[in-house]
């Protein structure tokens, strides 16, 4: 399939250094490989890194973090939670875990984040919360969203899977006035633990509940029970919890990835700026930059092919693969998927912006291990196909 004779350039690769490897080895040698001292350190480091007096609860995925957040906020059967159709299914599926119903709205055509005007129109007497998604690393309009939530007495859970380190109105995502923020450390994210995530909140009751529910509803920290110097075996189950804890092996990676978060963002931004410069003038729409003075994490570089492009989206991706370059699409919107479409009677006409973006969008490789020659290769391939 690769017609270039060059090795395949993947869509994404994590950057793991010797520091991460040494920390993992340290955990393996310590004998403590599940949630323990490294997970606690990662949580403390994360809270200190964000600032703003937040508490951080490590989990084995951002999906788990979103689920814990909604559960801690008391979301349940009969409730509605507003979110966007233009996201990964995890954002919405956690609502269904609790028997509540997602209410899907369209995205803004410029930012590709949730359309704040549509949030207000979607609110009913059953609405309990809003889950905005910071798409591709650019912040949603949180000032407006939090204002809507306050007027209507709603909770706000930020899906920040793409948003480390992203800022909104000069403040880091994770330190805003929302109720909970959830980050992802999946393999292709801006920092990684392989699988993992972090729930962040200033609300001590939410934090307490999330910690209990993270590990089977046990009322005591397993690490404390197993390291105590006196008999400490007794515990009580106070709720039917989950198995969502992050292991020390994963946290060992995260400890050092976090230290590199700003460096990684700088590398990603430099690649994005090269793309912006070199791809200008082609028949495509470049991704939106952050607002002036704010930081875009550049988790993804999402382009949209113009109507008059020489090829359509599917053909473009096929031709990029023929050039030995990995691609992806963010996202097949939820209203296109059988479960969501059939359960909530969704049609493309209900989400014209998301539908149009989906039909024209493709995501270029963007990761810190890309050499300058790799970036040149992507640019050259795009120009060859679209120029």
Secondary structure, 3 states (H helix, E strand, C coil): CCCCCCCCECCCCCCCCHHHHHHHHHHHHHCCCCCCHHHHHHHHHHHHHHCCCCEEEEECCHHHHHHHHHHHCCCCCCCEEEEECCCCCHHHHHHHHCCCEEEEECECCCCCCECHHHHHHHCCCCEEEEECECHHHCCCCHHHHHHHHHHHCCEEEEEECCCCCCEECCEECCCCCCCEEEEECECCCCCCCECCEEEEECCHHHHHHHHHHHECCECCCHHHHHHCCCCCCCCCECCCCCECCCCHHHHHHHHHHHHCHHHHHHHHHHHHHHHHHHHCCCCEECCCCCCCCCCCCCCCEEEEECCCCCCCHHHHHHHHHHCCECCECCCCCHHHCHHHHHHCCCCHHHHHHHHHHHHHEEEECCCCCCCHHHHHHHHHHHHHHHC
